[in-house]
Amino acid sequence: MASVNFQRMIGTYTDDFGNTYPNVNVKFGANVPAAVIQQLYAARTAEVNCGAVKLFSPRSLVAIFQNGTTHKFPLATRDTADIEEAVILLKDNDAACIDLEGESWSLVPSTFFSGANFRSTPWTDIPDAKVQQSVSFDYTPDIQSSGTIRLTTTMETNPTALNACQKSGLTSPEVIGGGICSGRSLGVTPRRFKIQALSTKSGDPAGTERRVARQAIISAKGGSEIKGKITGIAPCAYCVGYEGESVKNVHLLFN
């Protein structure tokens, strides 16, 4: 059995919504550079850890090293400077390829969203035929300290109320829009809520309900801003999941 290093922790982990969790334990397999572990993580203490990360999968850098091994390094914050520091540290310790993997929640507790009015009845007007539209929007990424990039997504046009919910978290959305300085080549998969609901369809047996799944991208970066966008999304969702920003080959963006 391969040896596992259980001696390190994240002193304080801050989730994408701005909530903090103390003493988050991390573990590593064999062959992880000691210099990386020692610089990124604190020594584990005897303080109680109540398993906060059971709620979600922490954001991480996933690195492939020159010796062919792959290891995951959780990041305490989304601050650009912290991401850059960790990426450069990994590169200096023989990481060949590095991806940023966003924080992931299969279900975000509704208690995070005070005053949000989530949907409680099934949709009845979702067509079988998927008519989609291309939408461009401004997006503030985690991987740069200021400014926005222009990204594009596709979404179904009907029902129009659900389409509006999906657009509610976007800054300056434009149907079939473009714009200069597009961030598409940066490999960014933007942060987004995952809308989950049910629908019924005439002709189905009584009591039959179909699953509805959509994504609502959030342009804003700040934790309170991300949470605040639920106001426009909740009326379309029974509940929501969440995926933080991911970036393919993030090592190419920091020298």
C-alpha positions as a Markdown table, in Angstrom:
| # | Residue | x | y | z |
|---|---|---|---|---|
| 1 | Met | 0.0 | 0.0 | 0.0 |
| 2 | Ala | 1.4 | 3.4 | -1.0 |
| 3 | Ser | 2.3 | 5.8 | 1.9 |
| 4 | Val | 0.0 | 8.8 | 2.6 |
| 5 | Asn | 1.0 | 12.1 | 4.2 |
| 6 | Phe | -1.7 | 13.2 | 6.7 |
| 7 | Gln | 0.4 | 15.8 | 8.5 |
| 8 | Arg | -0.8 | 19.0 | 6.8 |
| 9 | Met | -4.0 | 21.1 | 6.8 |
| 10 | Ile | -5.4 | 24.4 | 5.4 |
| 11 | Gly | -5.6 | 26.7 | 8.4 |
| 12 | Thr | -8.7 | 28.5 | 7.0 |
| 13 | Tyr | -10.5 | 27.6 | 3.8 |
| 14 | Thr | -12.8 | 30.3 | 2.3 |
| 15 | Asp | -15.4 | 28.9 | -0.1 |
| 16 | Asp | -16.7 | 30.7 | -3.2 |
| 17 | Phe | -19.5 | 32.2 | -1.2 |
| 18 | Gly | -17.2 | 33.8 | 1.4 |
| 19 | Asn | -17.9 | 31.3 | 4.2 |
| 20 | Thr | -14.8 | 30.2 | 6.2 |
| 21 | Tyr | -13.8 | 26.7 | 7.6 |
| 22 | Pro | -11.0 | 26.2 | 10.0 |
| 23 | Asn | -8.5 | 23.3 | 10.1 |
| 24 | Val | -9.4 | 21.7 | 6.8 |
| 25 | Asn | -7.3 | 18.5 | 6.6 |
| 26 | Val | -5.5 | 17.6 | 3.4 |
| 27 | Lys | -3.6 | 14.4 | 2.4 |
| 28 | Phe | -1.1 | 13.5 | -0.2 |
| 29 | Gly | 0.3 | 10.3 | -1.7 |
| 30 | Ala | 3.9 | 9.4 | -2.2 |
| 31 | Asn | 6.3 | 11.4 | -4.4 |
| 32 | Val | 4.7 | 14.8 | -3.7 |
| 33 | Pro | 7.5 | 17.5 | -3.4 |
| 34 | Ala | 8.0 | 18.3 | 0.2 |
| 35 | Ala | 8.8 | 21.9 | -0.6 |
| 36 | Val | 5.3 | 22.4 | -2.1 |
| 37 | Ile | 3.5 | 20.8 | 0.9 |
| 38 | Gln | 5.5 | 22.8 | 3.4 |
| 39 | Gln | 4.9 | 26.1 | 1.7 |
| 40 | Leu | 1.2 | 25.8 | 0.9 |
| 41 | Tyr | -0.1 | 24.1 | 4.1 |
| 42 | Ala | 0.2 | 24.4 | 7.8 |
| 43 | Ala | 1.3 | 21.6 | 10.1 |
| 44 | Arg | -1.8 | 19.7 | 11.3 |
| 45 | Thr | -2.9 | 20.4 | 14.9 |
| 46 | Ala | -5.0 | 18.5 | 17.4 |
| 47 | Glu | -7.9 | 21.0 | 17.0 |
| 48 | Val | -11.3 | 19.6 | 16.1 |
| 49 | Asn | -12.2 | 19.4 | 12.4 |
| 50 | Cys | -15.9 | 18.9 | 11.8 |
| 51 | Gly | -15.6 | 17.7 | 8.2 |
| 52 | Ala | -16.6 | 20.9 | 6.5 |
| 53 | Val | -15.3 | 19.6 | 3.1 |
| 54 | Lys | -18.0 | 16.9 | 3.2 |
| 55 | Leu | -20.3 | 19.7 | 2.0 |
| 56 | Phe | -18.2 | 20.3 | -1.2 |
| 57 | Ser | -15.1 | 19.4 | -3.1 |
| 58 | Pro | -12.5 | 22.2 | -2.5 |
| 59 | Arg | -11.0 | 24.1 | -5.4 |
| 60 | Ser | -7.6 | 22.6 | -6.3 |
| 61 | Leu | -4.7 | 22.7 | -8.7 |
| 62 | Val | -4.3 | 19.4 | -10.4 |
| 63 | Ala | -0.6 | 18.9 | -11.4 |
| 64 | Ile | 1.1 | 16.3 | -13.6 |
| 65 | Phe | 4.8 | 16.1 | -12.8 |
| 66 | Gln | 7.7 | 15.2 | -15.0 |
| 67 | Asn | 7.9 | 11.7 | -13.4 |
| 68 | Gly | 4.3 | 11.1 | -14.7 |
| 69 | Thr | 2.5 | 11.2 | -11.3 |
| 70 | Thr | -0.6 | 13.3 | -10.8 |
| 71 | His | -1.4 | 15.1 | -7.6 |
| 72 | Lys | -4.2 | 17.5 | -6.4 |
| 73 | Phe | -3.4 | 20.6 | -4.3 |
| 74 | Pro | -6.4 | 22.3 | -2.6 |
| 75 | Leu | -6.3 | 26.1 | -2.5 |
| 76 | Ala | -7.4 | 28.0 | 0.5 |
| 77 | Thr | -8.7 | 31.0 | -1.4 |
| 78 | Arg | -9.6 | 32.2 | -5.0 |
| 79 | Asp | -7.3 | 35.3 | -4.7 |
| 80 | Thr | -5.4 | 35.7 | -8.0 |
| 81 | Ala | -2.1 | 36.2 | -6.1 |
| 82 | Asp | -2.6 | 32.9 | -4.1 |
| 83 | Ile | -3.4 | 31.0 | -7.3 |
| 84 | Glu | -0.3 | 32.5 | -9.0 |
| 85 | Glu | 2.0 | 31.7 | -6.1 |
| 86 | Ala | 0.8 | 28.1 | -6.0 |
| 87 | Val | 1.1 | 27.6 | -9.8 |
| 88 | Ile | 4.7 | 29.0 | -9.8 |
| 89 | Leu | 5.7 | 26.9 | -6.8 |
| 90 | Leu | 4.5 | 23.8 | -8.6 |
| 91 | Lys | 6.3 | 24.7 | -11.8 |
| 92 | Asp | 9.5 | 25.3 | -9.8 |
| 93 | Asn | 9.1 | 21.8 | -8.4 |
| 94 | Asp | 8.8 | 19.9 | -11.8 |
| 95 | Ala | 5.1 | 20.2 | -12.5 |
| 96 | Ala | 4.7 | 19.9 | -16.3 |
| 97 | Cys | 1.0 | 20.6 | -16.6 |
| 98 | Ile | -1.4 | 22.3 | -14.2 |
| 99 | Asp | -5.2 | 22.7 | -14.3 |
| 100 | Leu | -7.3 | 24.8 | -11.9 |
| 101 | Glu | -10.3 | 22.7 | -10.8 |
| 102 | Gly | -13.2 | 24.7 | -9.3 |
| 103 | Glu | -15.0 | 24.2 | -6.0 |
| 104 | Ser | -17.9 | 21.8 | -6.5 |
| 105 | Trp | -21.2 | 21.5 | -4.6 |
| 106 | Ser | -23.8 | 18.9 | -5.6 |
| 107 | Leu | -26.3 | 20.8 | -3.4 |
| 108 | Val | -25.8 | 24.3 | -1.9 |
| 109 | Pro | -27.7 | 24.6 | 1.4 |
| 110 | Ser | -30.8 | 26.8 | 1.0 |
| 111 | Thr | -29.8 | 28.4 | 4.4 |
| 112 | Phe | -26.9 | 30.2 | 2.5 |
| 113 | Phe | -29.5 | 32.3 | 0.7 |
| 114 | Ser | -31.6 | 34.2 | 3.2 |
| 115 | Gly | -34.9 | 35.5 | 1.6 |
| 116 | Ala | -34.5 | 33.4 | -1.6 |
| 117 | Asn | -37.9 | 32.1 | -3.0 |
| 118 | Phe | -37.2 | 28.8 | -4.5 |
| 119 | Arg | -39.7 | 27.2 | -6.9 |
| 120 | Ser | -42.0 | 24.5 | -5.5 |
| 121 | Thr | -44.1 | 23.5 | -8.5 |
| 122 | Pro | -43.2 | 21.6 | -11.7 |
| 123 | Trp | -42.7 | 23.4 | -15.0 |
| 124 | Thr | -45.3 | 22.5 | -17.5 |
| 125 | Asp | -44.2 | 24.2 | -20.7 |
| 126 | Ile | -40.7 | 22.8 | -21.5 |
| 127 | Pro | -40.7 | 21.7 | -25.2 |
| 128 | Asp | -39.0 | 18.5 | -26.4 |
| 129 | Ala | -37.2 | 20.3 | -29.2 |
| 130 | Lys | -34.2 | 22.3 | -28.0 |
| 131 | Val | -33.9 | 25.7 | -29.7 |
| 132 | Gln | -30.7 | 27.3 | -28.5 |
| 133 | Gln | -29.2 | 30.8 | -28.7 |
| 134 | Ser | -25.6 | 31.9 | -28.3 |
| 135 | Val | -25.0 | 34.6 | -25.6 |
| 136 | Ser | -21.8 | 36.5 | -25.0 |
| 137 | Phe | -21.2 | 38.3 | -21.7 |
| 138 | Asp | -18.6 | 40.0 | -19.5 |
| 139 | Tyr | -17.0 | 37.8 | -16.9 |
| 140 | Thr | -14.6 | 38.6 | -14.0 |
| 141 | Pro | -12.2 | 35.7 | -13.7 |
| 142 | Asp | -10.4 | 34.4 | -10.6 |
| 143 | Ile | -7.2 | 34.2 | -12.6 |
| 144 | Gln | -6.6 | 37.9 | -13.1 |
| 145 | Ser | -6.6 | 40.5 | -10.3 |
| 146 | Ser | -8.8 | 43.1 | -12.2 |
| 147 | Gly | -10.8 | 43.6 | -15.4 |
| 148 | Thr | -13.2 | 41.3 | -17.3 |
| 149 | Ile | -13.0 | 39.0 | -20.3 |
| 150 | Arg | -15.7 | 38.3 | -22.8 |
| 151 | Leu | -17.1 | 34.7 | -22.9 |
| 152 | Thr | -19.8 | 32.9 | -24.8 |
| 153 | Thr | -22.3 | 30.3 | -23.8 |
| 154 | Thr | -25.4 | 28.6 | -25.3 |
| 155 | Met | -28.7 | 28.2 | -23.6 |
| 156 | Glu | -32.2 | 27.0 | -24.6 |
| 157 | Thr | -34.7 | 29.7 | -25.5 |
| 158 | Asn | -37.8 | 28.1 | -24.0 |
| 159 | Pro | -39.4 | 28.5 | -21.7 |
| 160 | Thr | -38.6 | 32.2 | -21.7 |
| 161 | Ala | -38.9 | 32.4 | -17.9 |
| 162 | Leu | -36.2 | 29.8 | -17.4 |
| 163 | Asn | -34.1 | 31.5 | -20.1 |
| 164 | Ala | -34.3 | 34.7 | -18.1 |
| 165 | Cys | -33.2 | 33.0 | -14.9 |
| 166 | Gln | -30.2 | 31.6 | -16.7 |
| 167 | Lys | -29.2 | 35.1 | -17.9 |
| 168 | Ser | -29.9 | 36.8 | -14.6 |
| 169 | Gly | -26.3 | 36.3 | -13.3 |
| 170 | Leu | -24.6 | 37.6 | -16.5 |
| 171 | Thr | -23.1 | 41.0 | -17.0 |
| 172 | Ser | -23.9 | 42.8 | -20.3 |
| 173 | Pro | -25.4 | 39.7 | -22.0 |
| 174 | Glu | -25.9 | 39.9 | -25.8 |
| 175 | Val | -27.5 | 37.3 | -27.9 |
| 176 | Ile | -25.2 | 36.2 | -30.8 |
| 177 | Gly | -22.8 | 38.8 | -29.4 |
| 178 | Gly | -19.1 | 39.0 | -29.8 |
| 179 | Gly | -16.7 | 41.6 | -28.8 |
| 180 | Ile | -12.9 | 42.1 | -28.7 |
| 181 | Cys | -10.5 | 40.6 | -26.1 |
| 182 | Ser | -12.4 | 37.3 | -26.0 |
| 183 | Gly | -11.3 | 35.0 | -23.2 |
| 184 | Arg | -12.2 | 31.8 | -24.9 |
| 185 | Ser | -8.6 | 30.9 | -25.6 |
| 186 | Leu | -7.7 | 31.1 | -21.9 |
| 187 | Gly | -9.5 | 27.8 | -21.3 |
| 188 | Val | -11.9 | 29.2 | -18.7 |
| 189 | Thr | -15.0 | 27.3 | -17.6 |
| 190 | Pro | -16.9 | 30.0 | -15.7 |
| 191 | Arg | -18.4 | 29.7 | -12.2 |
| 192 | Arg | -22.1 | 28.7 | -12.3 |
| 193 | Phe | -25.1 | 27.6 | -10.3 |
| 194 | Lys | -26.7 | 24.3 | -11.5 |
| 195 | Ile | -30.5 | 24.7 | -11.6 |
| 196 | Gln | -32.4 | 21.6 | -10.6 |
| 197 | Ala | -36.2 | 21.4 | -11.0 |
| 198 | Leu | -39.0 | 19.1 | -12.2 |
| 199 | Ser | -41.5 | 19.3 | -15.1 |
| 200 | Thr | -44.6 | 17.6 | -16.2 |
| 201 | Lys | -45.8 | 16.9 | -19.8 |
| 202 | Ser | -49.3 | 16.4 | -21.1 |
| 203 | Gly | -49.8 | 12.8 | -22.3 |
| 204 | Asp | -47.5 | 11.3 | -19.6 |
| 205 | Pro | -49.0 | 9.0 | -17.0 |
| 206 | Ala | -50.4 | 10.9 | -14.0 |
| 207 | Gly | -47.7 | 11.7 | -11.4 |
| 208 | Thr | -44.9 | 11.4 | -14.0 |
| 209 | Glu | -42.2 | 14.1 | -13.5 |
| 210 | Arg | -39.2 | 14.8 | -15.6 |
| 211 | Arg | -35.9 | 16.3 | -14.3 |
| 212 | Val | -34.9 | 19.8 | -15.4 |
| 213 | Ala | -31.2 | 20.7 | -15.3 |
| 214 | Arg | -29.8 | 24.0 | -16.5 |
| 215 | Gln | -26.8 | 26.2 | -15.7 |
| 216 | Ala | -26.7 | 29.8 | -14.7 |
| 217 | Ile | -23.3 | 31.4 | -15.1 |
| 218 | Ile | -22.3 | 34.1 | -12.7 |
| 219 | Ser | -20.2 | 36.9 | -14.0 |
| 220 | Ala | -19.5 | 38.5 | -10.7 |
| 221 | Lys | -16.5 | 37.3 | -8.6 |
| 222 | Gly | -17.1 | 38.4 | -5.0 |
| 223 | Gly | -18.7 | 35.9 | -2.6 |
| 224 | Ser | -21.5 | 38.1 | -1.6 |
| 225 | Glu | -22.2 | 39.0 | -5.2 |
| 226 | Ile | -22.4 | 35.3 | -6.2 |
| 227 | Lys | -24.8 | 34.6 | -3.4 |
| 228 | Gly | -26.9 | 37.7 | -4.3 |
| 229 | Lys | -27.5 | 36.4 | -7.8 |
| 230 | Ile | -29.7 | 33.6 | -6.4 |
| 231 | Thr | -32.5 | 36.1 | -6.3 |
| 232 | Gly | -32.9 | 35.9 | -10.1 |
| 233 | Ile | -32.3 | 32.1 | -10.2 |
| 234 | Ala | -34.3 | 30.7 | -7.3 |
| 235 | Pro | -37.8 | 31.2 | -8.9 |
| 236 | Cys | -36.7 | 28.7 | -11.5 |
| 237 | Ala | -35.1 | 26.1 | -9.2 |
| 238 | Tyr | -36.2 | 23.6 | -6.6 |
| 239 | Cys | -32.6 | 23.7 | -5.4 |
| 240 | Val | -29.1 | 24.5 | -6.8 |
| 241 | Gly | -25.7 | 23.0 | -7.1 |
| 242 | Tyr | -22.6 | 25.0 | -7.9 |
| 243 | Glu | -19.3 | 24.7 | -9.8 |
| 244 | Gly | -16.5 | 27.2 | -9.3 |
| 245 | Glu | -14.2 | 28.5 | -12.1 |
| 246 | Ser | -12.0 | 26.0 | -13.8 |
| 247 | Val | -9.1 | 26.7 | -16.1 |
| 248 | Lys | -7.3 | 24.3 | -18.4 |
| 249 | Asn | -3.5 | 24.6 | -18.5 |
| 250 | Val | -3.5 | 27.4 | -16.0 |
| 251 | His | 0.3 | 27.1 | -15.8 |
| 252 | Leu | 0.5 | 28.9 | -19.2 |
| 253 | Leu | -1.0 | 32.0 | -17.7 |
| 254 | Phe | 1.7 | 32.6 | -15.0 |
| 255 | Asn | 5.4 | 32.9 | -15.6 |
